[in-house]
Amino acid sequence: MSFTTAMTKHVPFSSRLLRAAGYINGAWTGGGATKTFDVINPATGEVLASLPDMGAAETAAAIDAAYIAQVTWAARPAKERAATLRKWFDLMIANADELAAILTAEMGKPLPEARGEILYAASYVEWYAEEAKRIYGETIPAPSNDKRMVVIKQPVGVVGTITPWNFPAAMIARKIAPALAVGCTVVSKPAEQTPLTAIALAVLAEEAGIPAGVLNIIVGLDGPAIGRELCGNAKVRKISFTGSTEVGRILMRQCADQIKKVSLELGGNAPFIVFDDADLDAAVEGAMASKYRNAGQTCVCANRIYVQSSVYDAFAAKLAAKVGELNVGDGFKPGVTVGPLIDEQGVAKAEDHVRDAVSKGARVVLGGKRIEGTGTFFAPTILTGVDRSMKVAREETFGPVAPLFRFDTAEDVIAQANDTEFGLAAYFFAGDMKKVWRVAEALEYGMVGINTGLMSSETAPFGGIKQSGLGREGSRHGADDYLEMKYLCIGNL
Ligand SMILES: O=CCCC(=O)O
């Protein structure tokens, strides 16, 4: 269990933020793991680290520790928990460059984008450090004079979190921060592709004074076994998962036996609609941000771009000019704006979607194929002449492929946009205010970006409807997912 001696030239193996171990009850350990697994840099294929392949037994030990720690953590005054989280936030900011380098090394996104993600992750910690002090209950006017009625809020208890590789810092932070803020403790399983960022965040959490057992990290390849333990262990009262709808469904089923609370941030198939009265340059800028951020590997990425017929060609030309300026490469190289896809599977899916569209009549305006050589790079792609028979209309590509659909009326595009089992994010660009309200209300999505391609923020409720999930992360609502309401009825007064 080790780091390769030259982890990368940007992140020395001796980084004080790295440990070749999981974190259980305040100890850096592999538990009883007898095997290791490798963490790979997707830009170079280089092995960055070998970590203990922890499983169900280590998860159970972490749950025991979290269960014991929860009582004393919840008993601390909110102000004290808030101060500890604030210290964690300060350390994340102070170490943002090193955290970003670790993130780029294991996930691939360009260094400035990785730094942006670290600041975004830290913003959740700051927000919930503040919210910790504002978990208010309520009083209810009783229907008779001899009673008083009150609602208090209490932490749900031990929380299991399972997070994806595409935002290795932000996804974990926006679960752990509200959980810890309200008095829960956490057993966290980061994606096996990107555990190093989670480890580095936990090193800083320890340094900030988060007590032993309050935050635990399990690293390992056997996601199903770790997930089963988290869902099946009665000491865990809630699961918070970000990832595919397919896995979310399995976890929800596993939680059903114990009626365990679940928060699920699942797949999307975001429509991005450009009406003919939109500012086309702003729409292109929005599409660039929404589609090509993180090389298209974002659950809120525009997946289907609908453009009204009269501006279709103009929009396609402007978008192609901008996409042509993107610079694909190793995220550590200055000037690179698009990194690699996470792995070969990611490349295969993008290839499959392009092949399927072309076989049914689409035209490749730009890109359309992998960039040969080392690493898993896919050229930023634009497809025109796409229609609803193609995979790009139904499935999330999770890559830098922009299919441009043509539409004529608002009614038609709203029907097409809503014709999916997903309901996470939607975007549209329009000028007329009457249309803005009508379309915003008609789109069946948890989040709608209007004249913007970027809407994520720690201050806003992030989450989906339909098969895109349950619950919200961020904002004052994000804390509610980690709280139980208790009604107290005081009688005989
Ligand atoms: O991919 C999921 C989350 C992305 C975001 O928070 O903007």
Ligand as a Chemical Component Dictionary entry (heavy atoms), coordinates in Angstrom:
data_LIG
# 
_chem_comp.id                   LIG 
_chem_comp.type                 NON-POLYMER 
_chem_comp.pdbx_formal_charge   0 
_chem_comp.three_letter_code    LIG 
# 
loop_
_chem_comp_atom.comp_id 
_chem_comp_atom.atom_id 
_chem_comp_atom.alt_atom_id 
_chem_comp_atom.type_symbol 
_chem_comp_atom.charge 
_chem_comp_atom.model_Cartn_x 
_chem_comp_atom.model_Cartn_y 
_chem_comp_atom.model_Cartn_z 
_chem_comp_atom.pdbx_ordinal 
LIG O1 O1 O 0 -22.477 16.231 -11.406 1 
LIG C1 C1 C 0 -23.093 16.636 -10.464 2 
LIG C2 C2 C 0 -23.009 17.966 -9.755  3 
LIG C3 C3 C 0 -22.534 19.087 -10.565 4 
LIG C4 C4 C 0 -22.759 20.426 -9.914  5 
LIG O2 O2 O 0 -22.862 20.534 -8.681  6 
LIG O3 O3 O 0 -22.844 21.389 -10.654 7 
# 
loop_
_chem_comp_bond.comp_id 
_chem_comp_bond.atom_id_1 
_chem_comp_bond.atom_id_2 
_chem_comp_bond.value_order 
_chem_comp_bond.pdbx_ordinal 
LIG O1 C1 DOUB 1 
LIG C1 C2 SING 2 
LIG C2 C3 SING 3 
LIG C3 C4 SING 4 
LIG C4 O2 DOUB 5 
LIG C4 O3 SING 6 
# 
